[in-house]
C-alpha cells in the first residue's frame, strides 16, 4: 500500500474509533445548466404562494439564517 493510501486508511480508522461512520449522500449538481433556472422557478413559486403558513416558514428560516451570522 502506498503512503497516501496508508495515511487515508489510518485517518478513517481514527474517525471510526471516535464514533463516526462514512456516509455517501447525493446532492444536486449546481454545475448543470438547468440548476439556476430551477432555483429561480422554485423561488418564484414561493414568492407568489398565497399560503400564510409557507410565508411564515420562509420568513422564519431567512431570519434564523441572518441571525446566525453564518450567511454572508
mmJSON file of the N, C-alpha and C atoms, coordinates in Angstrom:
{"data_MODEL":{"atom_site":{
"group_PDB":["ATOM","ATOM","ATOM","ATOM","ATOM","ATOM","ATOM","ATOM","ATOM","ATOM","ATOM","ATOM","ATOM","ATOM","ATOM","ATOM","ATOM","ATOM","ATOM","ATOM","ATOM","ATOM","ATOM","ATOM","ATOM","ATOM","ATOM","ATOM","ATOM","ATOM","ATOM","ATOM","ATOM","ATOM","ATOM","ATOM","ATOM","ATOM","ATOM","ATOM","ATOM","ATOM","ATOM","ATOM","ATOM","ATOM","ATOM","ATOM","ATOM","ATOM","ATOM","ATOM","ATOM","ATOM","ATOM","ATOM","ATOM","ATOM","ATOM","ATOM","ATOM","ATOM","ATOM","ATOM","ATOM","ATOM","ATOM","ATOM","ATOM","ATOM","ATOM","ATOM","ATOM","ATOM","ATOM","ATOM","ATOM","ATOM","ATOM","ATOM","ATOM","ATOM","ATOM","ATOM","ATOM","ATOM","ATOM","ATOM","ATOM","ATOM","ATOM","ATOM","ATOM","ATOM","ATOM","ATOM","ATOM","ATOM","ATOM","ATOM","ATOM","ATOM","ATOM","ATOM","ATOM","ATOM","ATOM","ATOM","ATOM","ATOM","ATOM","ATOM","ATOM","ATOM","ATOM","ATOM","ATOM","ATOM","ATOM","ATOM","ATOM","ATOM","ATOM","ATOM","ATOM","ATOM","ATOM","ATOM","ATOM","ATOM","ATOM","ATOM","ATOM","ATOM","ATOM","ATOM","ATOM","ATOM","ATOM","ATOM","ATOM","ATOM","ATOM","ATOM","ATOM","ATOM","ATOM","ATOM","ATOM","ATOM","ATOM","ATOM","ATOM","ATOM","ATOM","ATOM","ATOM","ATOM","ATOM","ATOM","ATOM","ATOM","ATOM","ATOM","ATOM","ATOM","ATOM","ATOM","ATOM","ATOM","ATOM","ATOM","ATOM","ATOM","ATOM","ATOM","ATOM","ATOM","ATOM","ATOM","ATOM","ATOM","ATOM","ATOM","ATOM","ATOM","ATOM","ATOM","ATOM","ATOM","ATOM","ATOM","ATOM","ATOM","ATOM","ATOM","ATOM","ATOM","ATOM","ATOM","ATOM","ATOM","ATOM","ATOM","ATOM","ATOM","ATOM","ATOM","ATOM","ATOM","ATOM","ATOM","ATOM","ATOM","ATOM","ATOM"],
"id":[1,2,3,4,5,6,7,8,9,10,11,12,13,14,15,16,17,18,19,20,21,22,23,24,25,26,27,28,29,30,31,32,33,34,35,36,37,38,39,40,41,42,43,44,45,46,47,48,49,50,51,52,53,54,55,56,57,58,59,60,61,62,63,64,65,66,67,68,69,70,71,72,73,74,75,76,77,78,79,80,81,82,83,84,85,86,87,88,89,90,91,92,93,94,95,96,97,98,99,100,101,102,103,104,105,106,107,108,109,110,111,112,113,114,115,116,117,118,119,120,121,122,123,124,125,126,127,128,129,130,131,132,133,134,135,136,137,138,139,140,141,142,143,144,145,146,147,148,149,150,151,152,153,154,155,156,157,158,159,160,161,162,163,164,165,166,167,168,169,170,171,172,173,174,175,176,177,178,179,180,181,182,183,184,185,186,187,188,189,190,191,192,193,194,195,196,197,198,199,200,201,202,203,204,205,206,207,208,209,210,211,212,213,214,215,216],
"type_symbol":["N","C","C","N","C","C","N","C","C","N","C","C","N","C","C","N","C","C","N","C","C","N","C","C","N","C","C","N","C","C","N","C","C","N","C","C","N","C","C","N","C","C","N","C","C","N","C","C","N","C","C","N","C","C","N","C","C","N","C","C","N","C","C","N","C","C","N","C","C","N","C","C","N","C","C","N","C","C","N","C","C","N","C","C","N","C","C","N","C","C","N","C","C","N","C","C","N","C","C","N","C","C","N","C","C","N","C","C","N","C","C","N","C","C","N","C","C","N","C","C","N","C","C","N","C","C","N","C","C","N","C","C","N","C","C","N","C","C","N","C","C","N","C","C","N","C","C","N","C","C","N","C","C","N","C","C","N","C","C","N","C","C","N","C","C","N","C","C","N","C","C","N","C","C","N","C","C","N","C","C","N","C","C","N","C","C","N","C","C","N","C","C","N","C","C","N","C","C","N","C","C","N","C","C","N","C","C","N","C","C","N","C","C","N","C","C"],
"label_atom_id":["N","CA","C","N","CA","C","N","CA","C","N","CA","C","N","CA","C","N","CA","C","N","CA","C","N","CA","C","N","CA","C","N","CA","C","N","CA","C","N","CA","C","N","CA","C","N","CA","C","N","CA","C","N","CA","C","N","CA","C","N","CA","C","N","CA","C","N","CA","C","N","CA","C","N","CA","C","N","CA","C","N","CA","C","N","CA","C","N","CA","C","N","CA","C","N","CA","C","N","CA","C","N","CA","C","N","CA","C","N","CA","C","N","CA","C","N","CA","C","N","CA","C","N","CA","C","N","CA","C","N","CA","C","N","CA","C","N","CA","C","N","CA","C","N","CA","C","N","CA","C","N","CA","C","N","CA","C","N","CA","C","N","CA","C","N","CA","C","N","CA","C","N","CA","C","N","CA","C","N","CA","C","N","CA","C","N","CA","C","N","CA","C","N","CA","C","N","CA","C","N","CA","C","N","CA","C","N","CA","C","N","CA","C","N","CA","C","N","CA","C","N","CA","C","N","CA","C","N","CA","C","N","CA","C","N","CA","C","N","CA","C","N","CA","C","N","CA","C","N","CA","C"],
"label_alt_id":[null,null,null,null,null,null,null,null,null,null,null,null,null,null,null,null,null,null,null,null,null,null,null,null,null,null,null,null,null,null,null,null,null,null,null,null,null,null,null,null,null,null,null,null,null,null,null,null,null,null,null,null,null,null,null,null,null,null,null,null,null,null,null,null,null,null,null,null,null,null,null,null,null,null,null,null,null,null,null,null,null,null,null,null,null,null,null,null,null,null,null,null,null,null,null,null,null,null,null,null,null,null,null,null,null,null,null,null,null,null,null,null,null,null,null,null,null,null,null,null,null,null,null,null,null,null,null,null,null,null,null,null,null,null,null,null,null,null,null,null,null,null,null,null,null,null,null,null,null,null,null,null,null,null,null,null,null,null,null,null,null,null,null,null,null,null,null,null,null,null,null,null,null,null,null,null,null,null,null,null,null,null,null,null,null,null,null,null,null,null,null,null,null,null,null,null,null,null,null,null,null,null,null,null,null,null,null,null,null,null,null,null,null,null,null,null],
"label_comp_id":["UNK","UNK","UNK","UNK","UNK","UNK","UNK","UNK","UNK","UNK","UNK","UNK","UNK","UNK","UNK","UNK","UNK","UNK","UNK","UNK","UNK","UNK","UNK","UNK","UNK","UNK","UNK","UNK","UNK","UNK","UNK","UNK","UNK","UNK","UNK","UNK","UNK","UNK","UNK","UNK","UNK","UNK","UNK","UNK","UNK","UNK","UNK","UNK","UNK","UNK","UNK","UNK","UNK","UNK","UNK","UNK","UNK","UNK","UNK","UNK","UNK","UNK","UNK","UNK","UNK","UNK","UNK","UNK","UNK","UNK","UNK","UNK","UNK","UNK","UNK","UNK","UNK","UNK","UNK","UNK","UNK","UNK","UNK","UNK","UNK","UNK","UNK","UNK","UNK","UNK","UNK","UNK","UNK","UNK","UNK","UNK","UNK","UNK","UNK","UNK","UNK","UNK","UNK","UNK","UNK","UNK","UNK","UNK","UNK","UNK","UNK","UNK","UNK","UNK","UNK","UNK","UNK","UNK","UNK","UNK","UNK","UNK","UNK","UNK","UNK","UNK","UNK","UNK","UNK","UNK","UNK","UNK","UNK","UNK","UNK","UNK","UNK","UNK","UNK","UNK","UNK","UNK","UNK","UNK","UNK","UNK","UNK","UNK","UNK","UNK","UNK","UNK","UNK","UNK","UNK","UNK","UNK","UNK","UNK","UNK","UNK","UNK","UNK","UNK","UNK","UNK","UNK","UNK","UNK","UNK","UNK","UNK","UNK","UNK","UNK","UNK","UNK","UNK","UNK","UNK","UNK","UNK","UNK","UNK","UNK","UNK","UNK","UNK","UNK","UNK","UNK","UNK","UNK","UNK","UNK","UNK","UNK","UNK","UNK","UNK","UNK","UNK","UNK","UNK","UNK","UNK","UNK","UNK","UNK","UNK","UNK","UNK","UNK","UNK","UNK","UNK"],
"label_asym_id":["A","A","A","A","A","A","A","A","A","A","A","A","A","A","A","A","A","A","A","A","A","A","A","A","A","A","A","A","A","A","A","A","A","A","A","A","A","A","A","A","A","A","A","A","A","A","A","A","A","A","A","A","A","A","A","A","A","A","A","A","A","A","A","A","A","A","A","A","A","A","A","A","A","A","A","A","A","A","A","A","A","A","A","A","A","A","A","A","A","A","A","A","A","A","A","A","A","A","A","A","A","A","A","A","A","A","A","A","A","A","A","A","A","A","A","A","A","A","A","A","A","A","A","A","A","A","A","A","A","A","A","A","A","A","A","A","A","A","A","A","A","A","A","A","A","A","A","A","A","A","A","A","A","A","A","A","A","A","A","A","A","A","A","A","A","A","A","A","A","A","A","A","A","A","A","A","A","A","A","A","A","A","A","A","A","A","A","A","A","A","A","A","A","A","A","A","A","A","A","A","A","A","A","A","A","A","A","A","A","A","A","A","A","A","A","A"],
"label_entity_id":["1","1","1","1","1","1","1","1","1","1","1","1","1","1","1","1","1","1","1","1","1","1","1","1","1","1","1","1","1","1","1","1","1","1","1","1","1","1","1","1","1","1","1","1","1","1","1","1","1","1","1","1","1","1","1","1","1","1","1","1","1","1","1","1","1","1","1","1","1","1","1","1","1","1","1","1","1","1","1","1","1","1","1","1","1","1","1","1","1","1","1","1","1","1","1","1","1","1","1","1","1","1","1","1","1","1","1","1","1","1","1","1","1","1","1","1","1","1","1","1","1","1","1","1","1","1","1","1","1","1","1","1","1","1","1","1","1","1","1","1","1","1","1","1","1","1","1","1","1","1","1","1","1","1","1","1","1","1","1","1","1","1","1","1","1","1","1","1","1","1","1","1","1","1","1","1","1","1","1","1","1","1","1","1","1","1","1","1","1","1","1","1","1","1","1","1","1","1","1","1","1","1","1","1","1","1","1","1","1","1","1","1","1","1","1","1"],
"label_seq_id":[1,1,1,2,2,2,3,3,3,4,4,4,5,5,5,6,6,6,7,7,7,8,8,8,9,9,9,10,10,10,11,11,11,12,12,12,13,13,13,14,14,14,15,15,15,16,16,16,17,17,17,18,18,18,19,19,19,20,20,20,21,21,21,22,22,22,23,23,23,24,24,24,25,25,25,26,26,26,27,27,27,28,28,28,29,29,29,30,30,30,31,31,31,32,32,32,33,33,33,34,34,34,35,35,35,36,36,36,37,37,37,38,38,38,39,39,39,40,40,40,41,41,41,42,42,42,43,43,43,44,44,44,45,45,45,46,46,46,47,47,47,48,48,48,49,49,49,50,50,50,51,51,51,52,52,52,53,53,53,54,54,54,55,55,55,56,56,56,57,57,57,58,58,58,59,59,59,60,60,60,61,61,61,62,62,62,63,63,63,64,64,64,65,65,65,66,66,66,67,67,67,68,68,68,69,69,69,70,70,70,71,71,71,72,72,72],
"pdbx_PDB_ins_code":[null,null,null,null,null,null,null,null,null,null,null,null,null,null,null,null,null,null,null,null,null,null,null,null,null,null,null,null,null,null,null,null,null,null,null,null,null,null,null,null,null,null,null,null,null,null,null,null,null,null,null,null,null,null,null,null,null,null,null,null,null,null,null,null,null,null,null,null,null,null,null,null,null,null,null,null,null,null,null,null,null,null,null,null,null,null,null,null,null,null,null,null,null,null,null,null,null,null,null,null,null,null,null,null,null,null,null,null,null,null,null,null,null,null,null,null,null,null,null,null,null,null,null,null,null,null,null,null,null,null,null,null,null,null,null,null,null,null,null,null,null,null,null,null,null,null,null,null,null,null,null,null,null,null,null,null,null,null,null,null,null,null,null,null,null,null,null,null,null,null,null,null,null,null,null,null,null,null,null,null,null,null,null,null,null,null,null,null,null,null,null,null,null,null,null,null,null,null,null,null,null,null,null,null,null,null,null,null,null,null,null,null,null,null,null,null],
"Cartn_x":[0.853,0.0,0.903,0.566,1.41,1.166,2.01,1.958,0.639,0.146,-1.105,-2.262,-2.372,-3.452,-3.365,-2.153,-1.966,-2.411,-2.07,-2.494,-4.018,-4.62,-6.079,-6.728,-6.211,-6.749,-6.656,-5.508,-5.327,-6.267,-6.4,-7.29,-8.731,-9.159,-10.527,-10.724,-9.707,-9.787,-9.93,-9.198,-9.31,-10.707,-11.243,-12.599,-13.608,-13.475,-14.387,-14.254,-13.009,-12.771,-13.364,-13.526,-14.119,-15.648,-16.208,-17.659,-18.309,-17.515,-18.072,-18.115,-18.946,-19.002,-19.141,-18.63,-18.741,-20.162,-20.596,-21.924,-21.793,-22.399,-22.406,-23.78,-23.787,-25.06,-25.025,-26.19,-26.322,-26.952,-26.342,-26.837,-27.005,-27.823,-27.986,-26.649,-26.441,-25.222,-25.439,-24.856,-25.054,-24.371,-23.577,-22.886,-23.746,-24.834,-25.685,-26.392,-26.581,-27.177,-28.578,-29.371,-30.75,-30.889,-29.826,-29.921,-30.361,-29.727,-30.047,-31.504,-31.954,-33.338,-34.322,-33.998,-34.877,-34.94,-33.821,-33.826,-34.727,-34.615,-35.462,-36.94,-37.229,-38.617,-39.209,-38.462,-38.958,-39.082,-38.161,-38.233,-39.468,-39.765,-40.96,-42.226,-42.252,-43.409,-43.584,-42.485,-42.555,-42.984,-42.492,-42.805,-44.283,-44.872,-46.265,-47.252,-46.744,-47.625,-48.538,-49.772,-50.756,-50.998,-50.007,-50.132,-49.422,-50.169,-49.613,-48.612,-48.902,-48.013,-46.654,-46.673,-45.425,-44.662,-45.376,-44.735,-44.037,-44.719,-44.155,-42.931,-43.015,-41.892,-40.675,-40.873,-39.763,-39.188,-40.051,-39.588,-38.766,-39.243,-38.502,-37.158,-37.13,-35.878,-34.865,-35.315,-34.42,-33.916,-34.797,-34.39,-33.403,-33.639,-32.717,-31.354,-31.349,-30.089,-29.352,-30.072,-29.455,-28.932,-29.672,-29.277,-28.127,-27.909,-26.878,-25.475,-25.345,-24.023,-23.314,-23.966,-23.357,-23.549,-24.408,-24.711,-23.963,-23.249,-22.507,-22.998],
"Cartn_y":[-1.173,0.0,1.242,2.251,3.443,4.335,5.342,6.191,6.944,7.462,8.221,7.318,6.167,5.234,4.787,4.603,4.192,5.297,6.544,7.677,7.809,7.653,7.748,6.642,5.431,4.301,4.562,5.054,5.342,6.453,7.475,8.586,8.101,7.31,6.781,5.873,5.106,4.227,5.063,6.169,7.047,7.656,8.047,8.598,7.563,6.338,5.272,5.028,5.058,4.828,5.955,7.129,8.242,8.233,7.206,7.063,7.553,7.888,8.355,7.218,7.4,6.428,7.179,6.613,7.291,7.194,8.274,8.324,8.978,8.377,8.969,9.579,10.833,11.479,12.009,12.111,12.649,14.025,14.986,16.366,16.872,17.899,18.452,18.953,18.747,19.215,20.662,21.574,23.002,23.471,22.604,22.977,22.752,22.032,21.759,23.028,23.184,24.412,24.71,23.696,23.943,24.205,24.055,24.221,25.638,26.643,28.037,28.357,27.898,28.177,27.476,26.275,25.569,26.307,26.848,27.65,28.861,29.515,30.683,30.294,29.179,28.717,28.47,27.775,27.474,28.738,29.667,30.937,31.726,31.732,32.431,31.801,30.477,29.79,30.173,30.195,30.552,32.004,32.872,34.295,34.567,33.805,34.048,33.189,32.367,31.497,32.342,31.963,32.666,31.9,31.179,30.334,31.008,31.458,32.163,31.284,29.993,29.073,28.986,28.927,28.894,30.199,31.32,32.625,32.694,32.239,32.267,31.367,30.192,29.26,29.871,30.428,31.03,32.233,33.063,34.247,33.85,32.857,32.385,31.785,31.018,30.409,31.479,32.487,33.572,34.344,34.639,35.37,34.577,33.287,32.449,32.404,32.29,32.258,33.587,34.685,36.007,36.239,35.79,35.994,35.095,33.996,33.042,33.552,34.517,35.012,34.12,33.034,32.105,32.539,33.503,33.939,35.229,35.243,36.457,36.981],
"Cartn_z":[0.0,0.0,0.0,-0.805,-0.849,0.37,0.544,1.738,1.868,0.762,0.814,1.227,0.594,0.917,2.369,2.864,4.252,5.21,4.888,5.721,5.728,4.57,4.469,5.286,5.171,5.926,7.427,7.88,9.308,9.772,8.955,9.305,9.424,8.476,8.522,9.723,10.052,11.214,12.497,12.591,13.757,13.85,12.716,12.712,13.199,12.727,13.164,14.662,15.149,16.578,17.429,16.847,17.587,17.496,16.861,16.815,15.54,14.539,13.27,12.258,11.253,10.167,8.851,7.768,6.473,5.929,5.299,4.695,3.329,2.326,0.992,0.76,0.328,0.024,-1.399,-1.981,-3.33,-3.222,-3.846,-3.81,-5.233,-5.422,-6.771,-7.319,-8.595,-9.253,-9.674,-8.922,-9.178,-10.452,-11.065,-12.308,-13.543,-13.406,-14.557,-15.012,-16.317,-16.854,-16.309,-16.079,-15.655,-14.156,-13.395,-11.942,-11.566,-12.158,-11.831,-12.165,-13.328,-13.719,-12.785,-12.347,-11.41,-10.072,-9.622,-8.388,-8.549,-9.685,-9.945,-9.997,-10.657,-10.766,-9.382,-8.539,-7.199,-6.349,-6.537,-5.803,-6.209,-7.52,-7.995,-7.418,-7.37,-6.785,-5.319,-4.593,-3.176,-3.005,-3.89,-3.8,-4.076,-4.972,-5.348,-4.563,-3.664,-2.877,-1.999,-1.941,-1.115,0.185,0.613,1.794,2.972,3.948,5.107,5.853,5.938,6.643,5.943,4.604,3.838,4.004,3.947,4.142,5.498,6.525,7.872,7.963,7.38,7.391,6.701,5.512,4.777,5.513,6.05,6.78,8.003,8.742,9.916,9.526,8.451,8.003,7.607,6.876,6.457,7.669,8.604,9.807,10.648,10.807,11.573,10.903,9.6,8.866,9.008,8.889,9.008,10.425,11.424,12.819,13.249,12.53,12.939,12.663,11.76,11.395,10.397,9.98,9.029,7.585,7.35,5.987,5.704,4.619,4.245,2.933],
"occupancy":[1.0,1.0,1.0,1.0,1.0,1.0,1.0,1.0,1.0,1.0,1.0,1.0,1.0,1.0,1.0,1.0,1.0,1.0,1.0,1.0,1.0,1.0,1.0,1.0,1.0,1.0,1.0,1.0,1.0,1.0,1.0,1.0,1.0,1.0,1.0,1.0,1.0,1.0,1.0,1.0,1.0,1.0,1.0,1.0,1.0,1.0,1.0,1.0,1.0,1.0,1.0,1.0,1.0,1.0,1.0,1.0,1.0,1.0,1.0,1.0,1.0,1.0,1.0,1.0,1.0,1.0,1.0,1.0,1.0,1.0,1.0,1.0,1.0,1.0,1.0,1.0,1.0,1.0,1.0,1.0,1.0,1.0,1.0,1.0,1.0,1.0,1.0,1.0,1.0,1.0,1.0,1.0,1.0,1.0,1.0,1.0,1.0,1.0,1.0,1.0,1.0,1.0,1.0,1.0,1.0,1.0,1.0,1.0,1.0,1.0,1.0,1.0,1.0,1.0,1.0,1.0,1.0,1.0,1.0,1.0,1.0,1.0,1.0,1.0,1.0,1.0,1.0,1.0,1.0,1.0,1.0,1.0,1.0,1.0,1.0,1.0,1.0,1.0,1.0,1.0,1.0,1.0,1.0,1.0,1.0,1.0,1.0,1.0,1.0,1.0,1.0,1.0,1.0,1.0,1.0,1.0,1.0,1.0,1.0,1.0,1.0,1.0,1.0,1.0,1.0,1.0,1.0,1.0,1.0,1.0,1.0,1.0,1.0,1.0,1.0,1.0,1.0,1.0,1.0,1.0,1.0,1.0,1.0,1.0,1.0,1.0,1.0,1.0,1.0,1.0,1.0,1.0,1.0,1.0,1.0,1.0,1.0,1.0,1.0,1.0,1.0,1.0,1.0,1.0,1.0,1.0,1.0,1.0,1.0,1.0,1.0,1.0,1.0,1.0,1.0,1.0],
"B_iso_or_equiv":[0.0,0.0,0.0,0.0,0.0,0.0,0.0,0.0,0.0,0.0,0.0,0.0,0.0,0.0,0.0,0.0,0.0,0.0,0.0,0.0,0.0,0.0,0.0,0.0,0.0,0.0,0.0,0.0,0.0,0.0,0.0,0.0,0.0,0.0,0.0,0.0,0.0,0.0,0.0,0.0,0.0,0.0,0.0,0.0,0.0,0.0,0.0,0.0,0.0,0.0,0.0,0.0,0.0,0.0,0.0,0.0,0.0,0.0,0.0,0.0,0.0,0.0,0.0,0.0,0.0,0.0,0.0,0.0,0.0,0.0,0.0,0.0,0.0,0.0,0.0,0.0,0.0,0.0,0.0,0.0,0.0,0.0,0.0,0.0,0.0,0.0,0.0,0.0,0.0,0.0,0.0,0.0,0.0,0.0,0.0,0.0,0.0,0.0,0.0,0.0,0.0,0.0,0.0,0.0,0.0,0.0,0.0,0.0,0.0,0.0,0.0,0.0,0.0,0.0,0.0,0.0,0.0,0.0,0.0,0.0,0.0,0.0,0.0,0.0,0.0,0.0,0.0,0.0,0.0,0.0,0.0,0.0,0.0,0.0,0.0,0.0,0.0,0.0,0.0,0.0,0.0,0.0,0.0,0.0,0.0,0.0,0.0,0.0,0.0,0.0,0.0,0.0,0.0,0.0,0.0,0.0,0.0,0.0,0.0,0.0,0.0,0.0,0.0,0.0,0.0,0.0,0.0,0.0,0.0,0.0,0.0,0.0,0.0,0.0,0.0,0.0,0.0,0.0,0.0,0.0,0.0,0.0,0.0,0.0,0.0,0.0,0.0,0.0,0.0,0.0,0.0,0.0,0.0,0.0,0.0,0.0,0.0,0.0,0.0,0.0,0.0,0.0,0.0,0.0,0.0,0.0,0.0,0.0,0.0,0.0,0.0,0.0,0.0,0.0,0.0,0.0],
"pdbx_formal_charge":[null,null,null,null,null,null,null,null,null,null,null,null,null,null,null,null,null,null,null,null,null,null,null,null,null,null,null,null,null,null,null,null,null,null,null,null,null,null,null,null,null,null,null,null,null,null,null,null,null,null,null,null,null,null,null,null,null,null,null,null,null,null,null,null,null,null,null,null,null,null,null,null,null,null,null,null,null,null,null,null,null,null,null,null,null,null,null,null,null,null,null,null,null,null,null,null,null,null,null,null,null,null,null,null,null,null,null,null,null,null,null,null,null,null,null,null,null,null,null,null,null,null,null,null,null,null,null,null,null,null,null,null,null,null,null,null,null,null,null,null,null,null,null,null,null,null,null,null,null,null,null,null,null,null,null,null,null,null,null,null,null,null,null,null,null,null,null,null,null,null,null,null,null,null,null,null,null,null,null,null,null,null,null,null,null,null,null,null,null,null,null,null,null,null,null,null,null,null,null,null,null,null,null,null,null,null,null,null,null,null,null,null,null,null,null,null],
"auth_seq_id":[1,1,1,2,2,2,3,3,3,4,4,4,5,5,5,6,6,6,7,7,7,8,8,8,9,9,9,10,10,10,11,11,11,12,12,12,13,13,13,14,14,14,15,15,15,16,16,16,17,17,17,18,18,18,19,19,19,20,20,20,21,21,21,22,22,22,23,23,23,24,24,24,25,25,25,26,26,26,27,27,27,28,28,28,29,29,29,30,30,30,31,31,31,32,32,32,33,33,33,34,34,34,35,35,35,36,36,36,37,37,37,38,38,38,39,39,39,40,40,40,41,41,41,42,42,42,43,43,43,44,44,44,45,45,45,46,46,46,47,47,47,48,48,48,49,49,49,50,50,50,51,51,51,52,52,52,53,53,53,54,54,54,55,55,55,56,56,56,57,57,57,58,58,58,59,59,59,60,60,60,61,61,61,62,62,62,63,63,63,64,64,64,65,65,65,66,66,66,67,67,67,68,68,68,69,69,69,70,70,70,71,71,71,72,72,72],
"auth_comp_id":["UNK","UNK","UNK","UNK","UNK","UNK","UNK","UNK","UNK","UNK","UNK","UNK","UNK","UNK","UNK","UNK","UNK","UNK","UNK","UNK","UNK","UNK","UNK","UNK","UNK","UNK","UNK","UNK","UNK","UNK","UNK","UNK","UNK","UNK","UNK","UNK","UNK","UNK","UNK","UNK","UNK","UNK","UNK","UNK","UNK","UNK","UNK","UNK","UNK","UNK","UNK","UNK","UNK","UNK","UNK","UNK","UNK","UNK","UNK","UNK","UNK","UNK","UNK","UNK","UNK","UNK","UNK","UNK","UNK","UNK","UNK","UNK","UNK","UNK","UNK","UNK","UNK","UNK","UNK","UNK","UNK","UNK","UNK","UNK","UNK","UNK","UNK","UNK","UNK","UNK","UNK","UNK","UNK","UNK","UNK","UNK","UNK","UNK","UNK","UNK","UNK","UNK","UNK","UNK","UNK","UNK","UNK","UNK","UNK","UNK","UNK","UNK","UNK","UNK","UNK","UNK","UNK","UNK","UNK","UNK","UNK","UNK","UNK","UNK","UNK","UNK","UNK","UNK","UNK","UNK","UNK","UNK","UNK","UNK","UNK","UNK","UNK","UNK","UNK","UNK","UNK","UNK","UNK","UNK","UNK","UNK","UNK","UNK","UNK","UNK","UNK","UNK","UNK","UNK","UNK","UNK","UNK","UNK","UNK","UNK","UNK","UNK","UNK","UNK","UNK","UNK","UNK","UNK","UNK","UNK","UNK","UNK","UNK","UNK","UNK","UNK","UNK","UNK","UNK","UNK","UNK","UNK","UNK","UNK","UNK","UNK","UNK","UNK","UNK","UNK","UNK","UNK","UNK","UNK","UNK","UNK","UNK","UNK","UNK","UNK","UNK","UNK","UNK","UNK","UNK","UNK","UNK","UNK","UNK","UNK","UNK","UNK","UNK","UNK","UNK","UNK"],
"auth_asym_id":["A","A","A","A","A","A","A","A","A","A","A","A","A","A","A","A","A","A","A","A","A","A","A","A","A","A","A","A","A","A","A","A","A","A","A","A","A","A","A","A","A","A","A","A","A","A","A","A","A","A","A","A","A","A","A","A","A","A","A","A","A","A","A","A","A","A","A","A","A","A","A","A","A","A","A","A","A","A","A","A","A","A","A","A","A","A","A","A","A","A","A","A","A","A","A","A","A","A","A","A","A","A","A","A","A","A","A","A","A","A","A","A","A","A","A","A","A","A","A","A","A","A","A","A","A","A","A","A","A","A","A","A","A","A","A","A","A","A","A","A","A","A","A","A","A","A","A","A","A","A","A","A","A","A","A","A","A","A","A","A","A","A","A","A","A","A","A","A","A","A","A","A","A","A","A","A","A","A","A","A","A","A","A","A","A","A","A","A","A","A","A","A","A","A","A","A","A","A","A","A","A","A","A","A","A","A","A","A","A","A","A","A","A","A","A","A"],
"auth_atom_id":["N","CA","C","N","CA","C","N","CA","C","N","CA","C","N","CA","C","N","CA","C","N","CA","C","N","CA","C","N","CA","C","N","CA","C","N","CA","C","N","CA","C","N","CA","C","N","CA","C","N","CA","C","N","CA","C","N","CA","C","N","CA","C","N","CA","C","N","CA","C","N","CA","C","N","CA","C","N","CA","C","N","CA","C","N","CA","C","N","CA","C","N","CA","C","N","CA","C","N","CA","C","N","CA","C","N","CA","C","N","CA","C","N","CA","C","N","CA","C","N","CA","C","N","CA","C","N","CA","C","N","CA","C","N","CA","C","N","CA","C","N","CA","C","N","CA","C","N","CA","C","N","CA","C","N","CA","C","N","CA","C","N","CA","C","N","CA","C","N","CA","C","N","CA","C","N","CA","C","N","CA","C","N","CA","C","N","CA","C","N","CA","C","N","CA","C","N","CA","C","N","CA","C","N","CA","C","N","CA","C","N","CA","C","N","CA","C","N","CA","C","N","CA","C","N","CA","C","N","CA","C","N","CA","C","N","CA","C","N","CA","C","N","CA","C","N","CA","C","N","CA","C"],
"pdbx_PDB_model_num":[1,1,1,1,1,1,1,1,1,1,1,1,1,1,1,1,1,1,1,1,1,1,1,1,1,1,1,1,1,1,1,1,1,1,1,1,1,1,1,1,1,1,1,1,1,1,1,1,1,1,1,1,1,1,1,1,1,1,1,1,1,1,1,1,1,1,1,1,1,1,1,1,1,1,1,1,1,1,1,1,1,1,1,1,1,1,1,1,1,1,1,1,1,1,1,1,1,1,1,1,1,1,1,1,1,1,1,1,1,1,1,1,1,1,1,1,1,1,1,1,1,1,1,1,1,1,1,1,1,1,1,1,1,1,1,1,1,1,1,1,1,1,1,1,1,1,1,1,1,1,1,1,1,1,1,1,1,1,1,1,1,1,1,1,1,1,1,1,1,1,1,1,1,1,1,1,1,1,1,1,1,1,1,1,1,1,1,1,1,1,1,1,1,1,1,1,1,1,1,1,1,1,1,1,1,1,1,1,1,1,1,1,1,1,1,1]
}}}
